[in-house]
Amino acid sequence: MNGWRRFRSRALLFTIVCIGCARGDGEAKPTSATAPQSIVGGRGPILVCANPVFDFGKSGESFHEHTFRLRNTSRAPATISAVGTSCNCTAVALSHRTIPPGEYGEVRVSVDMNKRKSAKARVENFRAEALIHIAETEGVAQQLVVQGMYLPPVMCDTSTQRYRVDAQGKFSYRVDVKLDTHDGVDIIGVQLDARQNAVVGIERDAGDSERYETVQIMVDGTVSPETTLPVAGQLTVWTNNDATPEIVIPIVLEATESQSIQASPDKFAFGVIEAGQRIKRTSVISWPASQELTVAKVTSSLPQCLILESKKLPERGGRASIIISCELQAQKRNSAIDAEVRVVLQEEGAPGVGHTVTLPASAFVKDVSTL
């Protein structure tokens, strides 16, 4: 674990004190029952723990607790005088301050993940260690270790997300939140700061596991012409979970250079069509090849009548490009169609940086023929 703080020796009654924690480098593995013994003590009384490491494995519980047994293998009483400490997320309780010769004492080690800010909204490998000191000796104890993998009830990337505002002042972004369905966790509210004039939508997906449901929070909005970019704000997600009642995601909206990303044509104009017709229009979106962009999503304000597809094209003239196909299925009545198609491009290696291209789509259905 990362360096221990200098700790003080002091008499311990049956009490609770803090010990250190450190993140593991990978998934925690089950501990063998034949793990090396932990021998506590130098010259004088000796305490022995047959299994000094305990692994909780994967767990969605926020509180973990395990009791270690230490045996005094010497002929003299052993008095535990101090426990090394480094943080407030883990606690230790002693059954006895003094352990007679040949007898056992218990050390209860607990970890409260709610006290670890880093574990609020992400999977985390945890490791907690305790050092035991005996008053009668100057020896230093080996660690008593508890470890495992914590699966939080709510998971979300809470790092700063950066998105682009197009030339018309429009922006679009998506935030994925994973909810533990076993605990009945759900989103009860979403709040934007005043600087984001936007509409929020929510879509649900079963996700890639039976335990978690993925909720996609989609934000589409505009910034006023007098707004000076970049502008920093935040998206707050409220849940019904007591451990994680809210998640705050910092959002930064940045300007997009007008000539860097281009669409040709810059709209889908279908003209006057008859009911029952299916007409397709395309637009090519290009950008400098030095910008490594991929399509994150393509959406429309009228998904019931606009069918969208995207395809990457070969580089040409130092520019990368994609072709967006928009197929219109006409309505069954006299109607004017006035919609928008939004293409969100993601920068590779920078998952929080997105560029939005907005393409108007318009048509008029001239009769009420049956499809």
ABEGO torsion letter per residue (X at the ends): XBBBBBBBBBBBBBBBBBBBBBBBABBBBBBBAABBBBBBEBBEBBBBBABABBBAEBBABABBBBBBBBBBABABBBBBABBBBABAABBBBBABABBBBGBBBBBBBBBBAAABAAAAABBBBBBBBBBBBBAABABBBBBBBBBEBBBBABBBBABBBBBBBBAAGBBBBBBBBBBBAAAGBBBABBBBBAABBBBBBBBBBAEABAABBBBBBBBBBBBBAABBOBBBBBBBBBBABAABABBBBBBBBBBBBAAABBBOBABBBAEBBBBGBBBBBBBBBBBBAABBBBBABBBBABAAABBBBBBBBBBBGGBBBBBBBBBBBBBABBBBBBBBBBBBBBBBGBAABBBBBBBBBBBBBABABBX
